[in-house]
Amino acid sequence: MRCVIAGGGPAGAMLALLLARAGVEVTLLEKHADFLRDFRGDTIHPSTLQVLDELGLAAAFHRIQHRKVYAIDLVTDTGRTHLSSLRNLPGPYNYIAFVPQWDFLTLITAEAAKYPTFRLIMKAEAVGLIREGGAVRGLRYRDAEGEHELRAEVTIAADGRGSTLRAAAGLVPKELGAPMDVVWFRMPREGDDPGDTFLRVSAGHLMVSINRETYWQLGYVIPKGGADRLRAAGIEELRRKVGQLLPFLGDRTDQIGSFEDVSVLTVALNRLERWYRPGFLCIGDAAHAMSPLFGVGINLAVQDAVATANILLREGPSALPKVQRRRMFPTRVTQFAQQVAQRRLVQPALTGTLRPASVPNLAAVPLVNTLIARFIGHGVRPEHVTAK
């Protein structure tokens, strides 16, 4: 069996590794020259840590500089509330590891490169599909030298939420709606700053604050389509809001020099109702774009990859529809939970109607905390590596 995968993100890279270690001839295409892109999802949850463990990569992963987070906290104008603690999760991994995504992808592709059946082509953008006899038989890609064809029995679209191959296959996602976008930027961190990663909520404002040891990665949540209004208000207004929400950063807000220092994530929440065609399959964001809520995007993508490898290696290319049947339920449940969080937390926070007293300390209720921790840490229907 030959397989070609478009997209060197978590889904594509993990699937390529799993197939290569099983002896499958697999080519992974990545349209960029490297993996170094800022403000990508980089929360590695216990479900993914378990997969790395099953692949014998847990020790190598933990040698990468990372920060462990054991609880999810909400900070309001009246104090701190614990939304969930992961410390009582079963198994060896009771934390979320924050690691730059490029380090994670480098680890996975370097491991895949140890297998002779793996090939990685950088600066190669998938532009179309090869069809023969009613089935997809490979893809066309473009690099600096022009356009080329790669033929394969299985073609995987892991090329993100704007997937070119998904469109070429005539698959259109169902939009579920998201009320917000996120403005990402960095601020320097000092020794006496708070140590925890947390979600800051105030009347009309929502800020994600991620401790990166030497700096803060900050995500200022804005109403959907509000980036132009934010820019029109000027960079000083963004600085003022940061200082208002996070007073300990008040003397450093001038580090946000201009809007060139920020990156706007247009949040999408959608999914395909059909993930496949004969010889072709979408996984990861190409199959289901996730909201950044709960930070589960990478982990859903990895779970898709593991399920795809398990099914392909056990049953062959004709079993591609089984991947959707396996992964659709966890996708639906996770997106439903994100929709509930958007309605109950994000929208009230952005409109200023969220009352801090109405946010319960969920971590104090053992059963509720266990359910939330398992949902965030392990997800719905966690996958395990069965192919050797």
C-alpha positions as CSV (number, residue, x, y, z in Angstrom):
1,M,0.0,0.0,0.0
2,R,1.2,3.5,-0.9
3,C,-0.1,6.6,0.9
4,V,0.4,10.3,0.3
5,I,-0.5,12.8,3.0
6,A,-1.0,16.5,2.3
7,G,-0.2,18.6,5.4
8,G,2.6,18.3,7.9
9,G,0.6,19.3,11.0
10,P,-0.2,17.0,13.9
11,A,-2.6,14.8,12.1
12,G,-0.5,14.3,8.9
13,A,2.8,13.9,10.7
14,M,1.5,11.4,13.3
15,L,-0.3,9.3,10.6
16,A,2.9,9.3,8.5
17,L,4.9,8.0,11.4
18,L,2.4,5.3,12.2
19,L,2.2,4.1,8.7
20,A,6.0,4.2,8.1
21,R,6.8,2.2,11.2
22,A,4.4,-0.5,9.9
23,G,6.3,-0.6,6.5
24,V,3.9,1.4,4.4
25,E,5.4,3.6,1.7
26,V,4.2,7.0,2.7
27,T,5.0,10.5,1.4
28,L,4.2,13.6,3.6
29,L,3.9,17.0,1.9
30,E,4.4,20.2,3.8
31,K,3.8,23.5,1.9
32,H,6.1,25.5,4.1
33,A,9.9,25.4,4.3
34,D,9.8,24.5,8.1
35,F,7.4,24.1,11.0
36,L,8.3,27.4,12.6
37,R,4.9,29.2,12.8
38,D,3.9,31.1,15.9
39,F,0.7,31.0,17.8
40,R,-0.3,27.5,16.6
41,G,-2.0,25.1,19.0
42,D,0.5,23.5,21.3
43,T,-1.3,22.0,24.2
44,I,-0.4,18.3,24.4
45,H,-3.0,16.6,26.5
46,P,-2.7,13.3,28.4
47,S,-4.4,11.4,25.5
48,T,-1.5,12.5,23.2
49,L,1.1,11.9,25.8
50,Q,-0.2,8.3,26.1
51,V,0.1,7.8,22.3
52,L,3.7,9.1,22.5
53,D,4.3,6.6,25.3
54,E,2.9,3.8,23.2
55,L,5.3,4.8,20.5
56,G,8.3,4.8,22.8
57,L,8.6,8.6,22.4
58,A,7.5,9.8,25.8
59,A,11.0,10.3,27.2
60,A,12.2,12.1,24.1
61,F,9.2,14.4,24.2
62,H,9.8,15.3,27.9
63,R,13.4,16.2,27.1
64,I,11.9,19.1,25.0
65,Q,11.5,22.3,27.0
66,H,7.9,22.3,28.2
67,R,5.7,23.4,31.0
68,K,3.2,21.2,32.8
69,V,-0.2,22.5,33.8
70,Y,-2.2,20.5,36.3
71,A,-5.3,22.7,36.6
72,I,-7.5,25.1,34.6
73,D,-8.3,28.3,36.4
74,L,-10.6,31.2,35.7
75,V,-9.6,34.6,37.2
76,T,-12.4,37.2,37.5
77,D,-12.5,40.6,39.0
78,T,-13.5,39.0,42.4
79,G,-10.8,36.3,42.5
80,R,-9.7,32.9,41.2
81,T,-12.0,30.0,40.4
82,H,-10.9,26.4,39.7
83,L,-12.7,25.1,36.7
84,S,-10.9,21.7,36.8
85,S,-8.0,19.9,38.2
86,L,-6.2,17.1,36.3
87,R,-4.2,15.7,39.2
88,N,-6.5,12.8,39.8
89,L,-6.6,11.5,36.2
90,P,-5.7,7.8,36.0
91,G,-2.4,6.8,34.4
92,P,1.0,8.5,34.4
93,Y,-0.1,11.7,32.7
94,N,-2.2,14.0,34.8
95,Y,-1.2,17.3,33.2
96,I,-1.2,19.3,30.0
97,A,2.2,19.9,28.5
98,F,2.7,23.2,26.7
99,V,5.3,22.7,23.9
100,P,5.8,24.8,20.8
101,Q,4.1,22.9,18.0
102,W,7.2,23.1,15.8
103,D,9.1,21.1,18.4
104,F,6.4,18.5,18.5
105,L,6.3,18.2,14.8
106,T,10.1,18.0,14.5
107,L,10.1,15.1,17.1
108,I,7.4,13.2,15.1
109,T,8.9,13.7,11.6
110,A,12.5,12.9,12.9
111,E,11.2,9.6,14.3
112,A,9.4,8.9,11.0
113,A,12.6,9.6,9.1
114,K,14.2,6.6,10.7
115,Y,12.0,4.3,8.6
116,P,13.1,3.7,4.9
117,T,9.5,3.9,3.6
118,F,9.0,7.5,4.8
119,R,9.6,10.5,2.7
120,L,9.0,14.2,3.6
121,I,8.8,16.8,0.9
122,M,9.0,20.4,2.2
123,K,7.8,23.5,0.3
124,A,5.4,21.2,-1.6
125,E,1.8,22.4,-1.8
126,A,-1.0,20.0,-2.7
127,V,-3.1,21.6,-5.5
128,G,-5.4,18.9,-6.8
129,L,-6.4,15.2,-6.9
130,I,-5.8,12.5,-9.5
131,R,-8.9,10.5,-10.3
132,E,-9.2,7.3,-12.2
133,G,-12.2,4.9,-12.4
134,G,-14.3,6.9,-9.9
135,A,-11.6,6.8,-7.2
136,V,-8.8,9.1,-6.0
137,R,-5.5,7.7,-7.0
138,G,-3.1,10.4,-5.7
139,L,-2.6,14.1,-5.9
140,R,-0.8,16.9,-7.7
141,Y,1.5,19.2,-5.9
142,R,3.5,22.3,-6.7
143,D,7.0,23.2,-5.6
144,A,9.7,25.6,-6.8
145,E,10.3,23.4,-9.9
146,G,6.7,23.3,-11.0
147,E,3.8,20.8,-10.7
148,H,4.2,17.1,-10.1
149,E,2.0,14.0,-9.6
150,L,2.1,11.5,-6.8
151,R,0.1,8.4,-7.3
152,A,-1.1,6.4,-4.3
153,E,-3.8,3.9,-3.2
154,V,-4.7,6.2,-0.3
155,T,-4.7,10.0,-0.4
156,I,-5.1,11.8,3.0
157,A,-6.1,15.5,3.3
158,A,-4.6,16.8,6.5
159,D,-4.1,20.2,5.0
160,G,-6.0,22.2,7.6
161,R,-9.4,23.9,7.8
162,G,-8.9,25.6,4.4
163,S,-8.1,22.3,2.8
164,T,-7.5,22.5,-0.9
165,L,-7.9,18.8,-1.3
166,R,-11.2,18.7,0.6
167,A,-12.6,21.3,-1.9
168,A,-11.2,19.3,-4.8
169,A,-13.1,16.3,-3.6
170,G,-16.3,18.3,-3.5
171,L,-16.6,18.0,0.3
172,V,-18.1,21.1,2.1
173,P,-18.1,21.4,5.9
174,K,-21.2,22.3,7.9
175,E,-20.6,25.6,9.8
176,L,-21.6,25.5,13.4
177,G,-20.7,29.1,14.3
178,A,-18.2,30.8,16.6
179,P,-18.9,34.1,18.3
180,M,-15.3,35.1,18.7
181,D,-11.8,35.5,17.1
182,V,-8.6,35.6,19.0
183,V,-5.7,38.2,18.9
184,W,-2.5,36.5,19.9
185,F,0.7,38.2,21.0
186,R,3.6,37.9,23.4
187,M,4.7,39.9,26.5
188,P,7.9,39.4,28.5
189,R,7.6,37.5,31.7
190,E,9.4,38.5,35.0
191,G,10.2,36.4,38.0
192,D,7.5,37.8,40.3
193,D,4.7,37.3,37.8
194,P,2.0,34.7,38.5
195,G,3.1,31.2,37.8
196,D,-0.1,29.7,36.5
197,T,-1.7,29.6,33.1
198,F,-5.2,31.0,33.4
199,L,-8.3,32.4,31.7
200,R,-9.0,36.1,32.7
201,V,-12.6,37.3,32.5
202,S,-13.9,40.8,33.2
203,A,-16.9,42.7,32.0
204,G,-16.8,42.7,28.2
205,H,-13.3,41.1,28.1
206,L,-11.7,37.6,27.9
207,M,-8.0,36.9,27.9
208,V,-6.1,33.6,27.7
209,S,-2.8,33.9,29.6
210,I,-0.2,31.1,29.0
211,N,3.0,31.0,31.0
212,R,5.9,30.3,28.6
213,E,8.5,30.6,31.3
214,T,10.4,33.5,29.6
215,Y,7.3,35.2,28.2
216,W,3.5,35.2,28.3
217,Q,1.6,34.0,25.3
218,L,-1.7,36.1,25.4
219,G,-4.9,35.6,23.5
220,Y,-7.3,38.5,23.7
221,V,-10.7,37.2,22.7
222,I,-12.7,39.6,20.6
223,P,-16.2,39.4,19.0
224,K,-16.3,37.7,15.7
225,G,-15.1,40.0,12.9
226,G,-13.9,42.6,15.5
227,A,-10.2,42.8,14.3
228,D,-10.8,45.8,12.1
229,R,-12.5,47.7,15.0
230,L,-9.6,46.8,17.3
231,R,-7.1,48.1,14.7
232,A,-9.1,51.3,14.2
233,A,-9.0,52.0,17.9
234,G,-5.2,52.0,17.8
235,I,-2.5,49.9,19.4
236,E,-2.6,52.1,22.6
237,E,-6.2,50.9,23.2
238,L,-5.0,47.2,23.1
239,R,-2.2,48.1,25.5
240,R,-4.7,49.7,27.8
241,K,-6.9,46.7,27.8
242,V,-4.0,44.4,28.6
243,G,-2.9,46.6,31.5
244,Q,-6.5,46.7,32.8
245,L,-7.0,42.9,32.7
246,L,-3.5,42.0,33.8
247,P,-2.2,44.8,36.1
248,F,1.1,42.9,36.7
249,L,1.9,43.6,33.0
250,G,1.0,47.3,33.2
251,D,4.6,48.5,33.0
252,R,5.4,46.3,29.9
253,T,2.5,47.0,27.6
254,D,4.7,49.2,25.4
255,Q,6.3,45.9,24.3
256,I,3.4,45.6,22.0
257,G,4.9,47.9,19.4
258,S,2.3,47.8,16.7
259,F,-0.3,45.5,15.2
260,E,2.6,43.9,13.3
261,D,3.3,42.2,16.7
262,V,-0.1,40.4,16.9
263,S,-1.7,37.6,15.0
264,V,-5.4,37.3,14.5
265,L,-6.9,33.8,14.6
266,T,-10.3,33.7,12.8
267,V,-12.0,31.1,14.9
268,A,-14.0,28.4,13.0
269,L,-16.2,25.6,14.3
270,N,-17.3,23.2,11.5
271,R,-17.3,19.6,10.4
272,L,-17.8,17.5,7.3
273,E,-20.8,15.2,7.3
274,R,-18.8,13.0,4.9
275,W,-15.1,12.7,5.3
276,Y,-14.2,10.4,2.4
277,R,-14.3,9.4,-1.2
278,P,-13.0,6.1,-2.6
279,G,-9.2,6.3,-2.0
280,F,-9.5,9.6,-0.2
281,L,-9.9,10.7,3.4
282,C,-10.0,14.0,5.4
283,I,-8.7,14.1,9.0
284,G,-7.8,16.7,11.5
285,D,-8.9,20.3,10.8
286,A,-9.7,19.3,7.2
287,A,-12.5,17.1,8.6
288,H,-13.5,19.3,11.6
289,A,-12.2,22.7,12.5
290,M,-12.3,23.1,16.3
291,S,-12.7,26.2,18.5
292,P,-9.6,26.9,20.7
293,L,-11.8,26.3,23.7
294,F,-10.3,23.5,25.9
295,G,-7.2,23.5,23.7
296,V,-8.2,20.1,22.2
297,G,-7.4,20.7,18.5
298,I,-4.0,19.0,18.3
299,N,-5.3,16.1,20.4
300,L,-8.3,15.4,18.2
301,A,-6.1,15.5,15.2
302,V,-3.7,13.0,16.7
303,Q,-6.6,10.7,17.7
304,D,-7.8,10.9,14.1
305,A,-4.4,9.8,12.9
306,V,-4.2,6.9,15.3
307,A,-7.6,5.6,14.3
308,T,-6.8,6.0,10.6
309,A,-3.6,4.0,11.0
310,N,-5.2,1.3,13.0
311,I,-8.1,0.8,10.5
312,L,-5.9,1.1,7.4
313,L,-3.3,-1.3,8.6
314,R,-5.9,-3.8,9.8
315,E,-8.4,-3.6,6.9
316,G,-6.8,-1.8,4.0
317,P,-7.9,1.2,1.8
318,S,-11.5,0.0,1.4
319,A,-12.1,0.6,5.1
320,L,-11.7,4.4,5.0
321,P,-15.4,5.0,5.7
322,K,-14.8,3.3,9.1
323,V,-12.5,6.1,10.1
324,Q,-15.4,8.5,9.9
325,R,-17.7,6.1,11.8
326,R,-15.1,5.8,14.5
327,R,-14.2,9.5,14.9
328,M,-17.5,11.3,14.2
329,F,-19.0,10.6,17.6
330,P,-16.1,12.2,19.6
331,T,-16.0,15.0,17.1
332,R,-19.7,15.8,17.6
333,V,-19.5,15.5,21.4
334,T,-16.5,17.8,21.6
335,Q,-17.9,20.4,19.3
336,F,-21.2,20.3,21.2
337,A,-19.3,21.0,24.5
338,Q,-17.5,23.9,22.7
339,Q,-20.8,25.3,21.6
340,V,-22.1,25.2,25.2
341,A,-19.0,26.9,26.5
342,Q,-19.4,29.6,23.8
343,R,-23.0,30.3,24.9
344,R,-22.4,30.0,28.6
345,L,-19.0,31.6,29.0
346,V,-17.6,33.4,25.9
347,Q,-20.7,35.3,24.7
348,P,-21.6,36.5,28.3
349,A,-18.0,37.5,28.9
350,L,-17.8,39.5,25.6
351,T,-21.2,41.2,26.2
352,G,-20.4,42.0,29.8
353,T,-23.3,39.9,31.2
354,L,-21.3,37.2,32.8
355,R,-21.5,37.5,36.6
356,P,-18.4,36.2,38.4
357,A,-20.5,34.9,41.3
358,S,-22.4,32.7,38.8
359,V,-19.2,30.8,37.8
360,P,-19.1,27.8,40.1
361,N,-15.9,26.2,41.5
362,L,-16.3,23.0,39.5
363,A,-13.1,21.5,40.8
364,A,-14.6,21.4,44.3
365,V,-17.3,18.9,43.2
366,P,-15.4,15.6,42.8
367,L,-17.7,13.9,40.3
368,V,-18.0,17.0,38.1
369,N,-14.3,17.6,38.3
370,T,-13.6,14.0,37.3
371,L,-15.9,14.3,34.3
372,I,-14.4,17.6,33.1
373,A,-10.8,16.4,33.7
374,R,-11.4,13.2,31.7
375,F,-13.1,15.1,28.9
376,I,-10.3,17.6,28.6
377,G,-7.4,15.2,29.4
378,H,-8.5,12.0,27.5
379,G,-11.3,13.3,25.3
380,V,-14.1,11.1,24.0
381,R,-13.1,7.7,22.8
382,P,-9.3,8.0,23.2
383,E,-7.4,6.0,20.6
384,H,-4.4,3.7,21.3
385,V,-1.7,2.5,18.9
386,T,-2.5,-1.1,17.9
387,A,-0.3,-1.4,14.8
388,K,3.3,-2.4,15.4
